[in-house]
Every structure is written in structure tokens, then in C-alpha cells.
């Protein structure tokens, strides 16, 4: 049997932006890795993510590219909050 990963949303915090900046979001997930065939498992890992409305790709310093943050892989509650505050 393979190791299974489950992810549970533990906490979401919204921080107001300064001036004309958009609000930021901090998301805390609890990831659990488990396989009943291994006595060393389950293992629990805390994952913290900081999300902002846009991200900047500065790989080309002469022409930085700003794009919307992809939140499609986040928990549906996180997506709902982000879409509401980043309208």
C-alpha cells in the first residue's frame, strides 16, 4: 500500500494591505502522511503559506512580469476568501 497524504485547513488569517496594497492571506495546513503498514507513520507536518493577490516573476530584471496568484490548488474555503477580498 502507498503512503497517503491528507491535508486539513487549520487556520486562515487576513492582513490588511498598507496604503493601496491588497490584503494578504496566511494559510496554515496540517499535512498527514500515513500508511498502516509502517509503524513510523503517521507523520504530521505543518505547512504555512503566505498569499498575495499578485506575484512578480523577476527572472528577467529588465522586464518583471506581474500576474495573479494561482490559488486553484488551495482549499475551497481559502479560494472563497481570497476571491472575496481581492475583487
Steps between C-alpha positions, in 0.01 A plus 500: 500500500619853428545786738192722501509874556207689644488876541281684749459874524593607852486878483463790261588860587443811290732797538402842365721653237689819575384799299382383158636144541261206486437293813726200559396154618685254723383140479604219732444142390565178691632229268479141622695219332381151589529137402370229735788273398764729654516541874699825464190662347292711521717807472343844533650810339388860534509702178476880504422694182496876448283609209472836332276602211786519253844346457796650317732289287833684513701242307557773243579811710455723196142378444337369819166328438212553744219245498212394722582240764377153405284384791334212315686240707394650832215384722160621371454716811834670432398561138169649611664740747771604253250562221285708737778725628690534171207612283 
